Amino acid sequence: MGEMWRLEGLTKSFGPIKAVEDFTCSLEEGRIYGLVGGNGAGKSTLVRLVTGVLKPDRGRILKEGKELVIRSPKDARRYGIAAAYQEFSLVPDLPVINNLLLNIEPTKLGFIDIDRMIYKVAEFMDKLGVNIPLDKLVRELSPSEKQVVEIAKSLILEPQLLFLDEPTNYLSEEQREELFKTMIEIKNNARTTIVFISHRIEEVFRVSDQAIVLRNGRLVDIYDLGKVSMDEVVKAMVGELAEEFRGYKYVPKAAVEAVSGKPVISVRNLSVNDKVKDVSLDVGRGEIVGLAGLLGQGQSEFLRAIYGLLPYEGAISLEGRDVKINSPRDALKHGIVYVSGDTLEGVFLLRSIRENISLILNLWRGLHKPVLSKLEKEHAVKMIKKLNIACRDPDQPVLYLSGGNRQKVYLARGLTVNPKVLLLDDPLKGVDIRAKKEILNIVKELAGDKAVLFFSSDIKELLPIVDRVLVFFEGRIIREFKGEELREDLIMEASIKGTAG
Amino acid sequence: MISNMKNTKLQLIKEYINLKIMLTSIGFMLGIIILNVIVNPRTLMYIDSITLLAVPLAFLGLAELIVLVTGEVDMSVGAGLTLANVVSVYAYLYHGIGDYRFILLHLIIGLAVGIVNGIIVGLLRVNSFLGTLATSSIWSGLALVILNKPEGPIPNWYYRLFMDGLWGIPMVIIGLLASLLIWLYFRFNKISLHFYASGSNPYSAFIAGINVNLIKFIAFTLNGLFVGLAALFMTGIIASGDPKIGIPYTLTAILAAIIGGARFTGGVGDGVATICAAIGLTFMRNLIFSLGVPFYQQDLVYSAVVLGLLAVVMYLRGGR
């Protein structure tokens, strides 16, 4: 046995954010490693560094002691490295078979050798026990079929190092069992090294020999799963309670005390495709409700559905009145505002701060009437002062602002209509520490007469201002935290363990 | 299992030749031809010479298609054709290059034009719409500098080729057959899959180890070859060098590729369907002439019909 692969000092930054820092570890052949960590721990980035999709800032990758030169996915493939990606790497306009054999098509005199192609894939799919028509275009497949093709696509390369990034997301119970059987089979027979990522921690324990724990882009430790309990690994993922929150004591807010019977917004059995399942909640006046959980558990979809960006099933009522929201325009009419952390989606980079903030000021004024530029300017200046947006003047294009200030402009626009319900979808993710604090303060101040739903991928940031925290897992709310329970470690633990906890 | 595999093979080949779009396009072509014959039965007598006019458009359509498949667009095919035509005729008239090099020159200019576009789009990463619109103006300008008015003649043997055919086979047959064979050669070649993959999802293609920028460069190079072939036939048809001949062809070539299933987002489109669409569009021009539209209004009517067709095709596809 012995060391087969070695990752040495891998480091990758995106702007000021260190996604992976000084990651060193050795991988043996014929083993399955579970790669685990909370939001933003750097799991997917690590996969992309090894498969040549991203270039590391520093560090090297060795195979049997020899350094590999990986400049592109093509090189990684040559060294026997393959991956099934979380967001898929399929070509929608080609048939399944050509996706599986993309760039390894068998040829005869340069022509596609269709017979050999079908023979190879049919046999392979038979062995996997998969039954998907090979001539079907990938764009016509269901999400679970796409997931199967994505996995099969990585397996058909017969890799020596295989990454499976959340491969079980869209799979049924039986398909999952089938996948685990296959993983164990290729680990034993082909001596493949498998790195397995899943948000379902119990799956990681079932199939992995060891768990590699990442936190904030750094390796915490590697655990032999025969020897440690699930709780110990989860503890390692959560880490110590952050210094600044250790002394944090929950203080009931006066405003919330005043919340009386009637909620501002009440959601009943809301479902969005497969992403959100039967979610019900009430938010009272002045209440700030934090949404937590691992990324991609339906939090964003939930908020976007309420804002009319996604079609939903279920009922939404505002102050006791049932409403149907089909578009953002409907939502705005009812006083619901949505601000996401994706400023590229939210602001018009080339337009001025004034225009960005005042865009919905005159939403109902009619298209033929002239823009009231004086009013716009007054309003913009007021908001710039209120949110402390650092800029030269209101007519400066948003392009020249920092990420934090762009986010504030986006928020300022939302506040223009003085909303009853404020939906915040991870608005702090690309923002520097100072702007984070300021935005949190603004939300806290403004919450007085509003209902706020605030999703953050880093829940500890929210703790000082929220009244309750709801943990999402696979589209459902699985736990509610309030009062003394509002502690980062408890919430993280619940997020990671999910329904297994 | 065996019968299953046979069935899969059949389905795959159907997918590769894009049967549905091909049949639609053949329907479009036959419909227009029949309409032509109904309006003016004498069309039947000239059916070969009208179809010959479709050959340059068929090649230009393929040139456009091959680039559209990779997710780019070429606004310069008409101008590229003009340049190849003008340079070759100029070389014959003023430098006496009238042997086989006359043919070679068309292809070389076509290739050169394609390679320049390929460098601009594939390697320098300039937006293809802007980049090729700019080169289009350059080729047209250059053509005007070389010949500022239509000039002739062309080498006699080449002229006779289009009168008598090659070994008795009419040039229209040779042209259509050549375009068809070149397309099928490409379509069943491994590289075509990489073209479609690069246009359909460049990121996935990159992850599969495909050099997407190189694919785009190759696409424009092949596009240039098709432009050269188109020019070869155009020169034979008009028997002269004309610095204004190609410009209106760009839009029509794009339309032919769109009727052939291409989209501006890349990843789809069929060559056989494009060739049929080119024939259909040429007969449409003839139909407008047959309907007695005055000469100076023909461009207007034809362009309006082309625009209308484009809108209809886009609308029909919008539902998907």
Chai-1 contact restraints between the chains, C-beta under 6 A:
chainA,res_idxA,chainB,res_idxB,connection_type,confidence,min_distance_angstrom,max_distance_angstrom,comment,restraint_id
A,P73,B,I207,contact,1.0,0.0,6.0,A-B,restraint_1
A,P73,B,G209,contact,1.0,0.0,6.0,A-B,restraint_2
A,K74,B,G209,contact,1.0,0.0,6.0,A-B,restraint_3
A,R77,B,G209,contact,1.0,0.0,6.0,A-B,restraint_4
A,S89,B,S204,contact,1.0,0.0,6.0,A-B,restraint_5
A,S89,B,I207,contact,1.0,0.0,6.0,A-B,restraint_6
A,L90,B,S204,contact,1.0,0.0,6.0,A-B,restraint_7
A,V91,B,A197,contact,1.0,0.0,6.0,A-B,restraint_8
A,V91,B,S200,contact,1.0,0.0,6.0,A-B,restraint_9
A,V91,B,N201,contact,1.0,0.0,6.0,A-B,restraint_10
A,V91,B,S204,contact,1.0,0.0,6.0,A-B,restraint_11
A,P92,B,S200,contact,1.0,0.0,6.0,A-B,restraint_12
A,D93,B,Y196,contact,1.0,0.0,6.0,A-B,restraint_13
A,D93,B,S200,contact,1.0,0.0,6.0,A-B,restraint_14
A,D93,B,G267,contact,1.0,0.0,6.0,A-B,restraint_15
A,D93,B,V268,contact,1.0,0.0,6.0,A-B,restraint_16
A,L94,B,Y196,contact,1.0,0.0,6.0,A-B,restraint_17
A,L94,B,A197,contact,1.0,0.0,6.0,A-B,restraint_18
A,P95,B,E15,contact,1.0,0.0,6.0,A-B,restraint_19
A,N98,B,L193,contact,1.0,0.0,6.0,A-B,restraint_20
A,L102,B,A197,contact,1.0,0.0,6.0,A-B,restraint_21
A,L102,B,A208,contact,1.0,0.0,6.0,A-B,restraint_22
A,N103,B,A208,contact,1.0,0.0,6.0,A-B,restraint_23
A,N103,B,G209,contact,1.0,0.0,6.0,A-B,restraint_24
A,N103,B,I210,contact,1.0,0.0,6.0,A-B,restraint_25
A,E105,B,K190,contact,1.0,0.0,6.0,A-B,restraint_26
A,T107,B,K190,contact,1.0,0.0,6.0,A-B,restraint_27
A,G110,B,N189,contact,1.0,0.0,6.0,A-B,restraint_28
A,F111,B,F188,contact,1.0,0.0,6.0,A-B,restraint_29
A,F111,B,N189,contact,1.0,0.0,6.0,A-B,restraint_30
A,I112,B,F188,contact,1.0,0.0,6.0,A-B,restraint_31
A,I112,B,K190,contact,1.0,0.0,6.0,A-B,restraint_32
A,I114,B,K9,contact,1.0,0.0,6.0,A-B,restraint_33
A,I118,B,M5,contact,1.0,0.0,6.0,A-B,restraint_34
A,I118,B,T8,contact,1.0,0.0,6.0,A-B,restraint_35
A,I118,B,K9,contact,1.0,0.0,6.0,A-B,restraint_36
A,A122,B,M5,contact,1.0,0.0,6.0,A-B,restraint_37
A,L134,B,T8,contact,1.0,0.0,6.0,A-B,restraint_38
A,D135,B,T8,contact,1.0,0.0,6.0,A-B,restraint_39
A,D135,B,Q11,contact,1.0,0.0,6.0,A-B,restraint_40
A,D135,B,L12,contact,1.0,0.0,6.0,A-B,restraint_41
A,D135,B,E15,contact,1.0,0.0,6.0,A-B,restraint_42
